[in-house]
Amino acid sequence: MLSTSALPARADLTSLALRIAHDPARWMPIVRFDEQQRWYTRLVVADDHEVWLLSWLPGQRTEIHDHGDSAGAFAVAQGVLMETTVCTPADSGLDEVEVGLSRKRIRAGTARGFGADHVHEVTNDTDSPAVSIHVYAPALTTMNRYRIDDGVLRLRASERAGANW
């Protein structure tokens, strides 16, 4: 496993996501839209990171989730996405803790970087399709899914690369 110091910095992940988002020739011929579920495909696998392409029809969303031990960034290449971030007290852990929520619109041409402790939900709450580029370092191996009951974050499921996606 790579040491943390060998991994790209958050700013580098954000820059890479934006570079790919601003280059439609890299993703437009590949992207698909699926009315049944969000569509995604991996674009790049490198020793220290990976890049995913996701499409979002109106109303499609993720569940509340984290990215395991991976930091990351996502850039909106087309459309607008709403990110709802779960705000936890410092050093509180993630399961069975009272949380707050913050929301931010991420528009085409903009990006959001985040650390390995980031928990969020992403939604296309507009009337138009959206496309986003996601970069993770190291590559995703685990994603934890959560729910919020009466303001308390609760672990719902853990998923593993190769088994669940």
QUIVENQUI-V356561 format. One record per pair of residues at least 4 apart in sequence whose ideal C-beta (glycine too) atoms are under 6 Angstrom apart, sorted by the first residue. I is the first residue (numbers start at 1). J is the second residue. D is the distance in whole Angstrom. If there is no record, write none. Layout:
# QUIVENQUI-V356561
i: (I:I)
j: (J:J)
d: (D:D)
This chain:
# QUIVENQUI-V356561
i: (2:2:2:2:7:7:8:8:8:8:10:10:13:13:13:13:13:14:14:14:16:17:17:17:17:17:17:18:18:20:20:21:21:21:24:27:27:31:31:32:33:33:33:34:38:39:40:40:41:42:43:43:44:45:48:49:49:50:50:51:52:54:55:56:56:56:57:58:58:60:61:62:62:63:64:64:65:65:66:66:67:68:68:69:70:70:70:70:71:71:71:72:72:72:73:73:73:74:74:74:75:75:76:76:76:76:77:77:78:78:78:79:79:79:80:80:80:81:81:81:81:82:82:82:83:83:83:83:84:84:84:85:85:86:86:87:87:88:88:88:92:95:97:98:98:99:106:106:114:124:136:140:141:142:143:144:145:145:146:146:146:147:147:148:149:159:160)
j: (6:7:48:138:48:137:12:13:49:137:71:113:72:73:113:135:137:73:111:113:135:73:74:75:111:133:135:75:111:26:133:75:77:133:28:31:53:55:131:39:55:57:129:39:60:55:52:54:53:52:51:53:51:50:137:135:137:136:139:135:134:132:131:60:124:130:129:124:127:124:123:121:122:145:121:146:143:145:119:144:72:141:142:116:116:136:138:140:115:116:137:114:135:136:111:113:135:112:132:134:111:133:81:106:108:132:131:133:108:130:131:128:129:130:105:107:126:106:122:124:130:105:123:125:104:106:120:122:101:103:121:102:120:99:119:100:102:92:97:99:97:155:153:151:152:153:110:112:118:130:140:161:161:160:159:158:156:157:153:155:156:154:156:153:154:164:164)
d: (4:6:6:6:5:5:4:6:6:5:6:4:6:4:6:5:6:4:5:4:5:5:6:4:5:5:5:5:5:6:5:4:4:5:4:6:5:5:6:5:5:6:6:4:5:5:6:5:5:5:5:5:4:5:6:6:4:6:4:5:4:5:5:5:4:4:6:6:5:5:4:5:5:5:5:4:5:5:5:5:6:6:3:5:6:4:6:5:5:5:6:6:6:4:6:4:5:6:5:4:4:5:5:5:5:5:4:6:6:6:4:5:6:3:6:5:5:5:5:6:5:6:5:5:5:6:5:5:6:5:5:5:5:5:4:4:6:5:6:5:5:4:5:5:6:5:6:6:4:5:5:6:5:6:5:5:5:5:5:6:6:5:5:6:6:4:6)
